C-alpha cells in the first residue's frame, strides 16, 4: 500500500530567502531609499547643540548603526520582539521638534543628556504599552487603514519635492532636470527590464542620475573624503542620561505618536505583502521599537520607528522577503561602523533622490487607494469619514505653520498629517462607521 505524501506547506513570500546577489542588491536599494531620512535628524540635532564636524559625523554614524540593529530586530525577530516583516527602522523626525525645544530650554551643553534620559523612559513605556496598544487594531478597518496609508504617501511627497529643490525656495533648472531624468529612468527600468532587474529599478535610476550629475558638479564628495575609516560611539558618549519631568512628558507624547505611525506602517505593509497584520505582530513590532529606541539611546542615537518610504519600496519592487530588508539592516550596521562607506551612499545628490522619491512615495499612496477600494463606499458616511480625515491630515502638509500657536503637546500630534488624519479617521469611524469589514488573523 502506497501513501501519498502530504504537499509541502508553501512558504510565504515574506519568509523566502532570495539568492545572495538579490539580498545584497535589494538591501542596498533599501539603504538608498532611507539614507537621507535617517541622517537628517541627527544632522539637525547635532548642529543645534554645536557639535564639531568630527562629533557630528560620529552622531550620524551612531544613528546608522542603531538603525541597522533595529531593522535586524524587526525583520528577524528575537522571541516576542520584532514584527518579522520587511520593515526598515530608523531615527524618526518626530524627535526633532521636542529635542530642539529641550535644547532651547536647557542649553546646548546639557540638552543631549536630558534628551537621552527622557528617551530611555519613553522606550520603557513603549515596551510596556505595546500589548495594550496592539489591541487597537479593531479600530483600523480598511476604511481607516486605507486613509492612513494614503496620508503616509501624501505626507512623504513634499520630502521628495524638498530634495529636488535642495531645501531652497525654488528648484534650480538643473535640479529639476536631474530629478526628471532619474524619474524617467526608474519608470523605464521598471517597465522594460526583466525579472529581478525591474525590481531594482530605483537603485539603477539613482545610479544613472548620480552619473549624470557628476560632470555637472552636483555630486558633493566632501563627505566621502572627510569621513573617518572606522568609528562608533561608546555608550553615552554624547551625554550621561539626566531625568527631567517636563522632557519625559514631552517624549512620552512623542512615543505615542511613534506607536501610532508604526502601527499604521505595519498595517500598510501587511496589506502590501499579503499578510494581514494582527495583534500579536503589532505587539511584537512595537516592543521591538521600544527596545531599539533604548539601545539607540545608549549608543548616541534617538527614538526609532518604521520608515514609510521603505514600505513604498516594497510595494514598488514586489520584493516581499524580510531577509532582503535584514540585509539592509546589516549594511546599515556596517555603514555605522565604517563611516567612509556611508560616504559612498551620501554621494547621491538630493535632486536625484527627489526624482526617485516621487514614484517611491507615490507608491505608498497608491497602496492606500487600493486598500480604500475594499471599503464600502456605497454608504455616504464612509465617504464623509475619508474626506474629513484626508482634509485634516493634509493641513500640516499644505501649511506646516498652521498649528504654530497651539500648545506644544497638541502640535506634536497635529503637526504630523499621519497622526492627525489617523485620529480623525478612527474617531469618526467609531461615531459614524460600521463594524470592521475584515478582522486580521490574531496570530499573524
Secondary structure, DSSP 8 states (H G I E B T S, - for coil): ------------GGG----HHHHHHHHHHHHHHHHHHHHHHHHHHHHHTT--HHHHHHHHHHHHHHHHHHHHHHHH-BTTB---SS--EEE-THHHHHHHHHHHHH-HHHHHHHHHHHHHHHHHHHHHHHHHHGGGGGG--HHHHHHHHHHHHHHHHHHHHHHHHTTSSS--HHHHHHHHHHHHHHHHHHHHS-HHHHHTHHHHHHHHHHHHHHTTT----HHHHHS-SS----TTTT------HHHHHHHHHHHHHHHHHHHHHHHHHHHHHT----HHHHHHHHHHHHHHHHHHHHTT---EEE-HHHHHHHHHH----HHHHHHHHHHHHHHHH-HHHHHHHTTS-HHHHHHHHHHHHHHHHHHHHHHHTTS-TTSHHHHHHHHHHHHHHHHHHH-TTTTTTS-HHHHHHHTSHHHHHHHHHHHHHHHH--S-S----TT-
